[in-house]
Amino acid sequence: MSRTLALPALAALVLLAGCATPPPAATETAGTEAPEQALECAQMVTNSGGLNDRSFNETSWAGMERAQEELGIEANVLVSTSESDLAPNVQAAVDTGCGFVLTVGFELEAATAEQAAANPDVQFAIVDQIVEAPNVRSIVFDTAQAAFLAGYTAASVSETGIVATFGGGNQPPVTLFMDGFAAGIEAYNEAKGTDVRLLGWDPETQDGTFTGDFENVQLGQTQTQAFIAQGADVILPVAGQVGEGAFRASLDAGGTALVLWVDNDGYDTLPEEFRPLLLTSVLKNTEDAVVGAVSDALDGTLSDEPIIGTLENGGVDIAPFHDLDARVSDETKAELEALREQIIAGEITVESPSSP
């Protein structure tokens, strides 16, 4: 029997998995021919978090490096370290004469749209944001689907019955994780008759706890200390490098809280000392999506077809439990697999105002 686990308010945008495009797939829509030399080189512009953010800048660049190796294009990156770098770096990327420009993150929406309008023969792509233009491919991920599984897992392992989340900023790519996480906790409570509480995010008001920063690790540490003081024993930071502070706070408290990572598998990208605290990671397959976008542009055809990562096409998922595998019961693992299949089949829809 089909059922919908909708968030309590503003749940107007339903998962678009049926029209999602798998990250590696090639599509052509606009049909406008770019210059033949368009993809001799490709440029990437990071957001203000810099390149080695253990998050989407890093995985986007991994995709560009793969494209260079596999597709024979020359890849280059312009690193933004502050908000004032963003628009100048996109301009500089265009000025190189390369036919493909990738921008990463919510902050680069305006600069991408402006340069795309001024340079109609250049293929642009942007990660984690939708820009509507005939020569811009939006690379987005329905992370609420995977965060739903993470929330269910977090609720299942919590011993205090209190879990928490915080974001770097109240932005759709951030709150999409938080909405899915809240829905997964709600699903666990409905299935088990429990009352696991979530601190840091209210899906009804679409407001919660934000550090206002994606780089200052101390902010994440301070916020996590406050959550631990309130009894939280599982924490989901959606804040780039700031999230590392959650691990620091838990270590200082004797490993009181488990932590979830986002965007990539933190087991591979974070310091090894954090591994005993890492429950899982909410994954976005940004690397494959970027390679796919570059590959699609190689023939010189401009496209505005969005790339939408879902559970169905492998664009999102949760990572293995690694060192904490024994903390997740076999019963919960079986339930997670069943939930994954129900989401893919459309029997469960995870809704959020920030859904792509």
C-alpha positions in Angstrom: 0.0 0.0 0.0 1.4 3.4 -0.9 2.0 6.0 1.7 3.6 9.4 1.9 5.7 10.6 4.8 5.3 14.4 4.2 6.9 17.0 6.4 4.3 18.9 8.4 4.4 22.2 6.5 5.4 23.7 3.2 5.6 20.3 1.7 4.7 21.4 -1.7 7.4 20.2 -3.9 7.3 16.4 -4.5 10.3 14.3 -5.4 11.0 14.5 -9.1 12.7 11.2 -9.4 10.7 10.1 -12.4 12.2 12.9 -14.5 15.6 12.7 -12.9 18.7 12.4 -15.1 21.4 10.0 -13.8 24.6 11.8 -13.1 26.7 10.1 -15.8 24.0 10.2 -18.6 24.4 12.2 -21.7 21.6 14.4 -22.9 21.2 17.2 -25.4 18.4 19.7 -25.3 19.1 23.3 -26.4 20.7 22.4 -29.7 22.8 25.5 -30.0 26.2 24.9 -31.5 29.2 26.2 -29.6 32.6 26.7 -31.2 34.5 23.6 -32.3 37.4 24.3 -29.9 35.0 24.7 -27.0 36.3 21.9 -24.8 40.0 22.0 -25.2 39.9 23.3 -21.7 37.5 23.6 -18.8 37.4 25.9 -15.7 36.0 25.4 -12.2 35.3 28.1 -9.7 34.9 27.1 -6.0 32.7 28.9 -3.5 34.2 30.8 -0.6 34.9 27.5 1.3 38.0 26.9 -0.9 39.1 23.8 -2.6 40.0 21.3 0.2 36.7 21.6 2.0 36.2 17.9 2.4 32.8 18.7 0.8 31.4 19.6 -2.6 34.3 21.7 -3.8 36.7 18.8 -3.3 34.4 16.3 -4.9 33.6 18.6 -7.8 37.3 19.1 -8.5 37.8 15.3 -8.4 35.2 15.1 -11.2 37.1 17.8 -13.2 40.4 15.8 -12.7 38.7 12.7 -13.9 37.4 14.5 -16.9 40.9 15.7 -17.7 42.2 12.1 -17.4 39.4 10.3 -19.2 38.2 12.9 -21.7 41.5 14.6 -22.6 40.4 18.2 -21.7 42.7 20.6 -19.7 41.1 21.3 -16.4 41.9 24.3 -14.1 40.4 25.6 -10.9 40.0 29.2 -9.5 39.8 29.1 -5.8 37.6 31.6 -4.0 38.5 32.3 -0.4 35.9 35.1 0.3 32.6 36.3 -1.1 34.5 39.1 -2.9 36.3 36.5 -5.0 33.2 34.9 -6.5 32.1 37.2 -9.4 35.7 38.1 -10.4 36.7 34.4 -10.5 33.7 33.5 -12.8 34.7 36.4 -15.0 38.3 35.2 -15.0 37.2 31.7 -15.9 35.3 33.0 -18.9 38.2 35.2 -20.0 40.4 32.1 -20.4 38.4 31.2 -23.5 37.5 27.8 -22.2 34.2 26.4 -23.4 33.1 24.8 -20.1 32.8 26.6 -16.8 31.7 24.8 -13.6 30.7 26.8 -10.6 30.2 25.2 -7.2 27.5 26.3 -4.7 24.6 28.5 -3.8 26.8 31.6 -3.5 27.7 31.5 -7.2 24.2 31.6 -8.6 24.1 35.3 -9.5 27.6 35.4 -11.1 26.8 32.2 -13.1 23.6 33.6 -14.4 25.2 36.9 -15.3 28.1 35.3 -17.2 25.9 32.7 -18.9 23.7 35.5 -20.3 26.8 37.5 -21.5 28.5 34.4 -23.0 25.9 32.3 -24.8 28.5 30.1 -26.6 30.0 28.9 -23.3 28.6 25.8 -21.5 28.2 26.5 -17.8 27.3 24.1 -15.1 26.6 24.8 -11.4 26.6 22.4 -8.5 23.8 22.5 -5.8 21.8 25.3 -7.4 19.3 25.7 -10.2 20.0 28.4 -12.8 17.6 28.7 -15.6 19.4 29.6 -18.8 19.9 27.8 -22.2 23.6 27.2 -21.6 23.6 26.3 -17.9 23.3 22.8 -16.5 22.1 22.6 -12.9 23.7 19.7 -11.0 21.5 19.1 -8.0 20.8 16.2 -5.7 17.7 15.1 -3.8 19.6 14.6 -0.6 16.4 14.5 1.4 16.0 10.9 0.1 19.4 9.8 1.5 19.1 12.0 4.6 15.8 10.2 5.4 17.7 7.0 5.7 20.3 8.7 7.8 17.6 10.1 10.1 16.1 6.7 10.5 19.5 5.3 11.4 20.3 8.1 13.9 17.0 7.5 15.7 17.6 3.8 15.9 21.0 4.1 17.6 20.3 7.1 19.9 20.4 6.0 23.5 19.1 9.3 24.9 16.2 9.7 22.5 17.6 13.1 21.4 19.4 13.8 18.1 20.4 17.2 16.6 21.4 18.9 13.4 22.7 22.3 12.5 23.5 24.0 9.2 26.0 26.5 7.9 23.3 28.8 6.5 19.5 28.7 5.9 19.9 27.8 2.2 18.0 25.2 0.1 21.0 22.8 -0.4 21.4 22.8 3.4 17.9 22.6 4.6 17.1 19.8 2.1 19.4 17.5 4.2 17.7 18.7 7.4 14.2 18.1 6.0 15.0 14.6 5.0 16.8 13.9 8.3 13.7 15.1 10.2 11.4 12.9 8.1 13.5 9.8 8.7 13.3 10.4 12.5 9.5 10.8 12.2 9.3 7.6 10.2 11.3 5.7 12.9 9.0 7.1 15.6 5.9 6.0 13.7 7.3 2.5 13.0 8.5 1.9 16.6 6.2 3.9 18.7 9.1 6.0 20.1 9.5 9.7 20.6 13.0 10.5 19.5 13.4 14.3 19.4 15.2 16.4 17.0 17.0 19.6 18.0 18.2 22.3 15.6 15.6 22.1 12.9 11.8 22.6 12.7 10.4 21.5 9.3 7.1 23.3 10.0 8.7 26.7 10.3 11.7 25.9 8.1 14.0 27.4 10.7 16.6 26.1 13.0 20.2 26.4 14.2 22.7 27.8 11.8 26.3 28.9 12.4 26.3 31.5 9.6 29.6 30.1 8.4 31.0 27.0 6.5 34.7 27.3 7.5 35.1 28.2 11.2 35.4 24.8 12.9 35.1 26.5 16.4 31.5 27.5 15.6 30.6 23.8 15.0 32.4 22.8 18.2 30.6 25.3 20.3 27.2 24.5 18.8 27.7 20.7 19.3 28.7 21.3 22.9 25.4 23.0 23.5 23.5 20.1 21.9 25.4 17.6 24.0 24.5 19.6 27.1 20.9 19.2 26.1 21.3 15.4 25.8 21.8 14.9 22.1 23.9 11.8 21.3 23.8 11.9 17.5 24.6 15.0 15.5 24.2 15.9 11.8 26.2 19.0 10.8 25.4 20.4 7.3 28.0 23.1 7.3 31.1 22.1 5.3 34.3 22.3 7.4 32.4 23.7 10.3 31.0 20.2 10.8 34.4 19.0 11.9 33.8 20.9 15.1 31.1 18.4 16.0 33.7 15.6 16.1 36.0 17.8 18.2 33.2 18.5 20.7 32.3 14.9 21.0 36.0 13.9 21.5 36.3 16.5 24.2 33.2 15.0 25.9 34.7 11.5 25.8 32.9 10.4 22.6 29.5 11.2 24.0 27.9 11.8 20.6 28.1 10.1 17.2 28.3 12.3 14.1 27.1 12.1 10.5 28.9 13.7 7.6 27.5 15.0 4.3 28.5 15.3 0.6 31.2 12.6 0.6 32.2 9.7 2.8 33.8 11.3 5.8 35.6 8.0 6.6 37.8 8.6 3.6 38.1 12.4 3.8 38.2 13.4 7.5 41.0 12.9 10.0 41.4 9.3 11.1 40.8 10.2 14.7 37.1 11.0 13.8 36.4 7.5 12.5 35.3 5.9 15.7 32.5 8.6 16.0 31.3 8.6 12.3 28.0 6.8 12.1 27.5 7.3 8.3 27.6 10.0 5.6 24.9 11.4 3.4 26.5 11.1 -0.1 26.1 13.2 -3.2 27.8 11.6 -6.3 29.1 15.0 -7.4 32.2 13.5 -9.1 30.2 11.4 -11.6 27.8 14.2 -12.2 30.6 16.6 -13.2 32.3 14.0 -15.4 28.9 13.5 -17.1 28.3 17.2 -17.6 31.8 17.7 -19.2 31.3 14.6 -21.4 27.9 15.8 -22.6 29.5 19.1 -23.7 32.3 17.6 -25.7 30.5 17.6 -29.0 29.9 21.3 -28.7 26.2 21.1 -28.1 24.9 23.5 -25.4 22.4 22.1 -22.9 20.2 23.3 -20.1 19.1 19.8 -19.0 19.4 19.5 -15.2 21.3 16.6 -13.7 19.3 15.4 -10.7 20.9 12.8 -8.4 18.5 10.4 -6.6 18.6 7.1 -4.8 17.3 5.5 -8.0 20.1 6.6 -10.2 22.9 6.4 -7.6 23.2 10.2 -7.3 22.6 10.1 -3.5 22.8 7.4 -0.8 24.2 6.8 2.6 27.8 5.5 3.2 28.6 2.2 5.0 28.7 2.3 8.8 32.4 1.4 8.8 33.7 1.1 12.4 30.2 1.6 13.8 28.6 -1.2 11.8 27.9 -3.2 15.0 25.9 -0.3 16.4 23.3 -0.6 13.7 21.2 -3.7 14.3 20.5 -6.2 11.5 16.8 -5.4 11.9 17.5 -1.7 11.2 19.7 -2.6 8.2 16.9 -4.6 6.7 14.4 -1.8 7.4 16.8 0.7 5.7 17.0 -1.5 2.6 13.2 -1.8 2.5 12.8 2.0 2.9 15.3 2.6 0.1 13.4 0.4 -2.2 10.1 2.0 -1.3 11.5 5.5 -2.0 12.8 4.3 -5.4 9.5 2.7 -6.2 7.6 5.9 -5.3 5.8 4.2 -2.4 7.3 6.7 0.0 7.9 10.3 -1.1 10.2 12.5 0.9 9.0 16.0 0.5 10.7 19.3 1.1 10.2 22.9 0.0 13.9 22.7 -1.2 13.4 19.6 -3.3 15.0 19.9 -6.8 
